[in-house]
Amino acid sequence: MEQQQETADLPGGSPTLIDVEQAEAAIVEHYPRLVRLAYLVLPPGMGRTRRVLAAHGLAQRALPRGRANGAGAGPQTGVRPQTGADGRGGAGATTGLPGQRGAEGAADDAGYAFVRLRVLRGALRAARRRRLPLGPALPRVWGLRLSPSPGGSDELALDKALSQLSGPGRAAYALRGLERLDDREAREVLKAAGVADPRGALAEADTVEDPAGSRDGTLLESPEFDPCALRARPTDLMRRRQHARAALAAAAALVVCGTLLGVPGEGWGPSGAAAPPYARNPSSERALDPAELTRAAPEAWRTATRADFSTWPARGDRTGDTPLLRRALAVWARPGRSVRVSATPGTQSGPPSGPPQLLYAGEVDQVAVVLLYDGLRVVRYAEAGDGDGGAVALDFARADAADAASSTGLVVTRADGNVRYLAAPWVRHPSVRDLVRPGEAARPLRLTADGVTDPVRAGGADLVGGAGRAPECESWTALRLGSRLVTDLGEIVPARLTYGAPGGRGGGPRDVSGAPARAAWAHTACRLPLLHSRGVRTVNAWRFAAQRLPEGGGAAEWVCTRAETWRGAGGRVLAQFQPPTTDPAAPAAVVANAGDSPACGPREPRVLAGALWKSRAGRWYLLAAGSSQVTSVAARGDVRGTAVGRTLTLPAREGDQARLSGRLVSGGRLSALR
């Protein structure tokens, strides 16, 4: 079972990956405090019952669904330090997000800090809207009104005072009084939660005149503000009786309609985990008829003008299993409630417009898998090998405009951190390479007669992160299929890895080969979790500058990593700084992380980035470097200065902020990536 984690932007130092289990443990351990925090921030006008349910819903929905970055750099103005006293990247930095102080042992708990921030964001969002609709997102309690136990006059006075504040003001007051954070720490949390004016929120909280009973700091922890200790009273009994009668009448009508719709007739046959058919459209039925599936000729890929998924022949030991194919097509058209459906960003999950192409149908690791292609999407259907109930999964991935470089393989199964791929028919001798060990030779990988590989360790499967420290990244697996190097980023279609300047004289990014390319990827591989589950098509690494460090610190390298998606939008750009090191696998420090930026790409093949660096003697410097088109670099802010050429080195102090800009050969200006 693949371990789930999620990425999120939080203020602080180097990225720390938060496992779902770590976040769940923090929620379970500190659940009453999280619910109390949400209850205090939610708008009082919602009503006490809705406030209670909303607070519990926010605390329960704080559990992440994917990979979490518990201490990644949030949006900052200027340049923040990314390296330590030894000149290395921030691999050992601790989280900068203030921990909880109101409970024993949680001050350094990055998991608690992460879920607290998610709860706070949700409560502030509801406060801005002044409402939170009752629906599936909230817990359901039928026939009861719930409210916290009433307090005394002090609690009543404080509740009235808090009701006069805005959502950010209540959040600031709760962070001070309940979480025991000082003003600096509270400002960091408020800023990370999306508050535009944290200082204003703290000033607003200062206007609350604490009742006499709150001077010992325990009034916020009284039963009046505890949505976990509740009083229950019945709702309107007469209205409930009327609603029950209406529900019985609706259920009877539904039974009658269901009986009429279920009259026997020509249908699609057993559909497994699919929902009941909702239409009888002849074109739709043909598209979902196993007999109508298209299949490429076995040797079509040899003579086709374009090599892509459309030229793959149907492979696998169950390509003739009509019941399996019928279930896969029916579930694609009408996934039932028991089906786990996933789709890469920007991918439609509707039924095919015509008969799709069969790429694979077979049993692997006791799982029956069907891979289908409709010209725009690759669809993976998986069920228990015997087809008799059990879990069913349906995964969608965009694959429009695929070519020979991006259609070299597909994920067939994932289990226990291992992945099996279906290789393209033109791949004959696949191999496995560890990106963080550039000196090691690639290991041969066996293919079955159907083109399925032996199990391969998923990229980052062994990545381990703990509270308050950077993840330990000792290996990252990539698969060489033909001349292409690909890696698993949690989707059906693996991402292709390349190296080189975009739009340069060498013809743009190329396949990863040669010592410089492997060395750059050795320092970059452990940053790939930031691109997980984003629908990434290609990831290119580019060494855009080298810089001599002051005080004889050696030569540092600047690398730009750009991820392109299948949908075009949603790309991501990382600027990385790599000080001199004897460790070929030392991860570079991420000094800028931008989304939807054209930098480092074919539309804008240039970049400028900067970082604070501390020498071995303990002195701080502002460093900046640009690509070859940059002729001068200027800094404004806490550090000011200009340098002719592509690099800039200025004395600085810890925590200084600077705005960087560069002059281009064309005479234009270039802002620093952020």
C-alpha positions, 0 to 999 in steps of 0.5 A: 500500500503506498504511503500517503503524504501531502505537500503544503506551504508553511513558513519556516526552514527546509521542507519537512515531509509530514506523513498522513500517520504523523498528522493523524497522530497529532489530530488524535492527541490534540483533538480537543484543543484543535476543535476548541481553536476552530470554535473560537475563530468561527463566526458567532453568527452561525449559531452554537450548534452549527459552530460546534459541528463546523469546529469538529468538521474542520478538525477532522478534515485537517488530515491531509490526503497526500504529501505534506510539507510541514515546514516548507518555505512559505511566500516570503518577500525578498531572500531568506537564508537557506544554508547553515553555518557549514555552508551546506543546504538546509537539509538539517534545518528545523521547522520555523513554524511555532509549535503548541505550548499549551500541551505537554510535548507538542512544542516541537511537533511539526505534525501538530503545527501542520494540522493546526494551520489547516484548522485555522485556515478553514476557520478563517475561510468560514469567518470571511464568508460568515457562513459554513453550509451544512452538508457532507463536509460536516458531522451529522447529528439528527434530532439534537441541538448541541451547545457547550456547557454554559459558563459564568459572567466572565465567560459571557463577557469574554464571548461577547467581546470576541463576537465584536472581533473579525475572524483574524482578530479572534484567531490572534486572540486564541493563538495568544491565549490558547496556544500561548504564542508570543506576538512574533510566533502568532504573526507567523502562523496568521501569515501562513494561514492567509491573513493579509494583516497579521499585525492588525489582527494582533492589534485588534485582539489587544482591544479585548478587555479581559474579564477578571477571571481571565487573568490566570490565562485559563478562561479560554479553556473553560467549558463555555468554549469547549465544543467537546463537552456538550449539552444535548436538547431535542429539536422541533419534535412536530417538524421532525414527525412531518419530515419523517412522513415525507421521507417515507412517501419519497422512499415508496416513490423511489421503490416504484420507479426503481422497479420500473427501471429494472424491467429486464431488457437488452443490457450490458450484462454483469457490470461489477462495481459499476453503478446502475445504467442511467441511459440507453444511448446506442452510441454509448453502448457501442463505446462500452461494448468489449467487442468494439474495443480497438486494438493496434496491430502487433507491429504497428509501432514499427511502421507508424508515422508517430510512435505513441500510445495509439501504436501499442498492441494489446498485451496481457494474458486476459485480453480475451476475458470479455467479462473483465473488459465489460466490468472495466468499461462499465465502471469507467462509464458509471463508477459506483460508490465503492470504486476509488477514483483518482485523476491527475489535475486537469483530467476529465473522468467521464466516459469515452466518446467512442470505443477506446483502445485496449493497451493491456489486460492481465493479472499482476501480483494477484490484481487484474489490471486493464489499461485503456486509451481514448486518444486523450486519456490513459485509464487504469482499472484494477480489481482483485484477481478473481473478480469476485468483489473486493476493492476496485480502483479507477485511475485517469491520466492525461496523455494528449499530444503524447510522443515517443519520448513521453509514451515509453511506459505506464504504471501497472501496479503499486504495492509495498512501495514497489512499482511494475511498469508496462514498457512500450513495445520498442523498449527492449532492455530497460534498466534501473538507476539510483539518481542520488548515486551518479557514480553507480552503473544502471542495473538491468531490469527483466521484462516479461513476454507481455512487456511488464517489468519486475518490481521497481522501488518507487521513487522516494519510497524510502524517504523518511521525515521526522518532526522538525527535521528535513527528510532523509533521502538516501536513494531515488529510483529512476527507470531507463526505458530506451534512451529516456529516463523516467521516474514515478511521481504517483501517477499512471504515466511516469514523468520524463527527466531531462537536462539542459538549457531550455531553447539553448544552442544545443537544441534544448533539454536532452536525455540525462546522460553524461557526468554533468547531467547525472551530478545535477540530478544527484543534488536535485532528485530529493526535491522531486516530492514537491512535484508529486501528484501534479500531472507532471509530464517532464522535469528538466534540471539546468545548471544556469550559473556557477559562483565563487564564494567569498572567504575562499569558500570554493565554487557554488552551483545554481540549478533551475528545475522546471516541471511541465504538466500534461495540461500546460498550466500548473507548471512549477519552477525551483531555483536551487543553490548548491555550495561546495560539498564532497557528498555527491548526493547532498540535496541542494537548497531550494531558494525559490519555488514558483508556480505558473512561471515561464522562467527556465522554460522555452518561453522565457529561457532565463532566470535570476535567484538569490540566497543568504549564505553563512561562511565558515567564519560566521559571516553572512553574505547575500549571493545572487546569480543569473543565467547567461543573458544577465549582464548586471545584478542589483539588490535593494532593501536591507542589502543594497548594491550592484555588480556587473556580470551574472553574479552578485556578492554583498555582505549581509546580516542574518534575516536580511530581506532583499529585492533582486533584479537583473539587466539583460543583454537586450536591455530589459529587466529581469526580476528574481524568481520567488 
